[in-house]
Structure formats: structure tokens, C-alpha cells
Amino acid sequence: MNASRGRRLLVAVPMVTGLLAAVAACGSGEDGGAADGRIAVIASTNVWGSVAAAVGGDKVAITSIIDDPSADPHSYQATAADAAEVTTADVLVSNGGGYDDFFTKMAEQAPEAKSVVAVADSEEGHDHDHGHDHGHEHGEGNEHVWYDLTTVGEVADQLAASFGEVDPGAKQEFADNAAAFKGELDELNQSLTRIGDEHDGTKVVATEPVAHYLLESAHIEDITPPDFANAIENETDVPVAAQEEMSQLVTGKQVAAVVNNEQTVTPVTTKITDQAKSAGVPVVNLTETLPEGVTDYISWMSGQIDALSGALNT
């Protein structure tokens, strides 16, 4: 899946390359930092920005490149303002794994910034030896790792370490904040365990495998036809046979819920959610970035876990 996302995101690379050439003339990231003395953190999305905020508290200034709840991160094209923003960073935090390649390209213009990457491919993994980039080796598979609470906790620890290097006087505060945040992640994991205990092996389908790790943690089985999921991931036409198979699972009530990514809506996915509603099958709407009015990761993820639990208990 990473490769398909990579192809999807690379559409924006020529534009980003041009932006970087323009920004390079304005300076590098060597003089980064917020004007008020706080650590300047630039995140690829507001999901990772919210994790950074939880760890950094009032000692960090967060800018998230993608913070529009209506935006599709897969097809985002960076602006000149985005590229300029990255050069001011003390710390960069991104998803990696082919998900936000637009950010990876811009990050090259901030070589002095510390970089935290949630999931690293094999090349990024080698950067650990240089003591500059930090990435969690997640292997091949689903790149939506902000739904993997273990990975999120590891990113929190990496951020605490990076912030502590920038502001050594607050090193313990950052470590304490990360520990508190991970304690809240543990509570979310307990909620997922309860779902698993009550609904172990329950079957669902998904309009896109955005919540793969969440469902896996809750022991919920995603039986979406592979041809359907792969076509959605690759942004290719979904085979008619796969659409029919998906429809039969939903209209025949062979699944307990339809998990729907609200940020990658297509006529095909809309047809599935409409069929679910007509059949009385609950639709669980999830997102890839924090929705409007939600500013912290724990509240966002807690709400989504509650939505899943509520649907399965219907």
C-alpha cells in the first residue's frame, strides 16, 4: 500500500521542487525557532501536530501544513508559504512511509532541524546512525500509522527527546509530558481491548483501510474484498465484480458496520454508505486529520473509538 500512496503523492513533487528552489534563495533552516523563543515545530498534518503539542506544551509553537478537515492529504500540493514555513523549524514531524512525500521534499531545505518520522522505509531507517532523523521501522503495509497507538507513543518519546535536545532545561518536562500522553494512550488501548472482548471476530468492511490498525487492535475483522480496497488505494476504477461483492456484504447484512473515511469520498464509496444506511447497517465515519473543533489527539481518537463501539453495540 505504501507504494500506491507514493505514486499518488509524487504527482505534487515537481511543484514542490520548484517551490524549494525559490525558497532556497531566502535562506535555510539554520536560524529556525519561533520569534517568542518557543521551539518551532512544523508538522505535515495536524494529527502529528497535536501529538507534538501534547509533548511540548507551552514550550513549543506548532504549525501543521495540513489542518483543513476537508482536505485529502493524499493529493495535497504544497505552496510556497508551506515551503518557507519549513525552513524556520527546529523540529519537523511527519508520517513517512510514502504518505506525506510532499513534506519529505520540503524538509530537505531545513537540514539543521531535528526530524521525527512516524514510519520509516528502509532508507529512512539508516538515518538513525546519523543521529539526526528518527523513524519507527513499521515494515511494509498500511501507512495510516496514527491509528497504531503503539507507534504514536513511540513518536511521543522521540519528540520528547528532540525537544530536550533543543531546550535541555525543559528535558524532564518533555519526558513527563510524553509519559502522561502515553498513559492516555493506554486508556484508549483498554477501550479497544474491551471492544475486542465483546466483539472478537466481528466482521466489518471499510471504504478505505484508513483504520486498519485500530480494527486490528480491537480484534475486528475487515472483510473488504481485496480488489475493492486495492482499487480505492490506487485511485483506479473499482472492478464491477468487487463493487457487487462489497454491496452484497452490506445489503445482506453480513457485516456489523461500514467503516468510512470521510476525507476520501468517491461515487463508489458513497454508494456503499448509502446502501448501508438503507439496510440498517451502521456507518462509522472516521477521518485522516483532526476535524474542526477538535484540537487534541486523545479527544479525537477517543471519539472515533466510541463511534466504533457504539456502532457494534447497535
VENMOSUL-V958456 format. One line per field, one symbol per residue. ss: DSSP state (h for helix, s for strand, l for the rest). burial: 1 if it has 16 or more other ideal C-beta (glycine too) atoms within 10 Angstrom, else 0. A space follows every 10 residues. Layout:
ss: ???
burial: ???
//
This chain:
ss: lhhhhhhhhh hhhhhhhhhh hhhhllllhh hlllllllss ssssshhhhh hhhhhhhhhs ssssssllll llhhhllllh hhhhhhllll ssssssllll hhhhhhhlll lllsssssss lhhhhhhhhh llssssslll llllhhhlhh hhhhhhhhhh hhhhhhlhhh hhhhhhhhhh hhhhhhhhhh hhhhhhhhhl llssssllhh hhhhhhhlll sslllhhhhh hhhhlllllh hhhhhhhhhh hlllllssss slllllhhhh hhhhhhhhhl lsssssllll llllllhhhh hhhhhhhhhh hhll
burial: 1101100110 0100110011 0010000010 0101000111 1111111111 1111110011 1111111010 1011010100 0111111111 1111111111 1111111011 0011111111 1001100000 0011110100 0111111110 1111111111 1111011001 0011101100 1101100110 1100110010 0101111111 1111111111 1101100111 1110000100 0110111011 0000111111 1111000110 1110110000 1111111111 1001001101 1001101110 1100
//
